[in-house]
Each structure stands twice: as C-alpha cells, then as structure tokens.
Amino acid sequence: MTLWLVFALMTAVAVFAVLWPLSRRAVARGGSEVVVYRDQLDEIARDRAAGLIGEAEAEAARIEVSRRLLAAAEAAEPETAAEAASGTSALWRRRGTALAGLLLLPAGAAALYLALGSPQLPGAPLAARLAAIHQSGSLASMVSQVEAHLERNPNDVRGYEVLAPVYLRIGRFADAVTARRKLLALAGESADREADLGEALTAAANGIVTDEAKNAFDRAIKRDAKQLKARFFIGLAAEQDGDKAKAATIWRGLLDEAPPGAPWIAMVSEALARVGGTPPPAAAAPGPNAQQVEAAAGMSAEDRNAMIRGMVAKLAERLKQNGDDVEGWQRLLRAYMVLGERDKAIAAAADAKHALAGSADKLSRIEAIIKDMGIQQ
C-alpha cells in the first residue's frame, strides 16, 4: 500500500510540473503608442529646461504630441478591453486543460496497467528470476551459436546431431524434422537416424504417427529388427489405427526382451495397460509402488523405516545410474513426500528434471508431476 501511495505522489508531482505553466496568465505585451508619446512629452520638458529649444517651439511640440497621445489613448481603450476578455477566456481554457490532464493522465495510466499488467502477480525471488533468465538465455544462446556455425558450415554432421534433440526439447518440431533429414542426407541412413526422424515427424503432428513417420519407423526396423524406439512407435501407430491387439503384441514383445532395470519398462508397461494388455512379471520396476507407500504412511516410524527406506534407497540409486524413467522418479518423489522428507523430494525433483532434459515429452511429464505434488523448488 505504501508503494502505491509513493507512485501516486510521484505521478501527481510529474503532472503538476508539466501542466503548471498552462495555469498562469500570459505576460502582457510591453510598449505601446501611449507610452511612447508620454516619453516624448517628458523629453520636450527636459529640452526646454536645458534651453535647447525655445518656448514657442516647445509649446508647438507639446500640442502636437498631446494630440497624438489623446488619439492613441482613445484607440487603445476598446483593444485593451478585448484583450482582457480574450486573456481571461484563454486563461480558463488553459486551467481547464491542466485540470483535465491532472485527472485523466493518472486515471488512464492506472486503467491501462490494470488491463495489461499483472497487479496480483506475486513477487518472485531475485535468485529464481536470475536463474530462469540464465537458463533460458544459455539455451537460446547455445542454439543461436550452433545455428550460426551451421550457416558457415552447412555440412557439419556434429552440429546437426547436437541441435536436433534440442529442437525437439524446446518444441521447435519443424526445425527438428529438418535437422533429422539433414543428418540422413549427410551421414547416411541408419536405423537410429530413421527412428529419430520418425519421432520428430510424430512430434510435429501433435503425437500422431503419420504415414511418413510410420514409413521412417518401418525403414528403421528393416535395418535393425531390435530398434526399440521404432518398435514402440509402430505399436503406437497400431493403437491409433484401432488395432489394440497388434499394439499389445508389439509392446509385450518389448517387455519380454527388456533387460532388468531398463529405464523404459514403466513407459511401455503403461502403454500396454492402456490397450488392455498385462505386462509380464519380470517387467515390474523396482521400488515401492503407490499402495506400498500409502500403507507405510500409517505405520510407526520404525516399521516404516524397515519397510520402505531400503526400497527408496535402491530406487534412488538406480535412477542415479539411469534417470530416463519418468515413473521411477514419480514413485521416488511420492515416497519422499509420504515420509515427510520434503528436502529430499525437492532435490530429487531437480535431479529428475536434469536427467530428463534431453526429452521434451518426458521433461514436460515430470514437471507436471512435480507441480501436482506441490513440490516447490
């Protein structure tokens, strides 16, 4: 409230400084014929006293100047009245303008701020704002530098390898597609490059596996029948086409072949459950599930420690080694929150965002999870 009062006073002072001259009466014009003739009469009297002119010449001059003085005075009377009336009217117009400016300028500024500003937006700590600016500025600077480098070196494969996943992360999907195509043209076709192109095409189509994307995934599988990304998206294409049985078969095959602790197990299991499939027992990811964590919340501290802390530590260690598991991070965050270890939850949230920074989809998912849990960093 004090700050608003200070701003109001500053605005009033500024408006008064600008508009005060408008409220003042204009300075009257100096000099007139009447004044000139009076000066001439005084000058004639001085010359006569000094003996410079005779009495007859002085009298003749006084008569002529007096005649002109009377004529000038008679002519000036109506002009003076008109000027006085005009000056009064102009003075009130200036004062009216000043008053309108005094009232309308601050009111207009306040209305514009309330319409376009955010007066209810809470303040953000300086450190947080600087960190956000630094992070976004660093990423934008990096992208600009690599783009400038590629303008000078359009055949630099490494530059496109760096830029393509960043484009995907920041939502520049069309640029990601272009970069993936350029890599195929420069570095040659491979299963991974075809799968990456299909992923970018799918992202550009808002998650729909288009015919062009599906063809890229088919080419990837033709080169490498075990290509994980291509197989997953082929299953997604089958789901989108309404063939849930085919999708379930593809995704269950991925889970059957999954090595223990593979970071993508939870994602494929979720997709399989979505089409009505049941994941194999071996696909169960380590770490406490939601039911175990909720049950532990009602136990004593000793029992809860015995039941859950070992699993939480094991899960945290696994995610430290390989953090590409969104569901694993979700379970870890939930466990810390239930155990009342908010500081660890905040630290784990930061680690999760860092580990998933290379995938725009996973990063957005974990950020949504962090927000839903109310974990403030």
Order of alpha helices (4+ residues) and beta strands (2+ residues): alpha-alpha-alpha-alpha-alpha-alpha-alpha-alpha-alpha-alpha-alpha-alpha-alpha-alpha-alpha-alpha-alpha
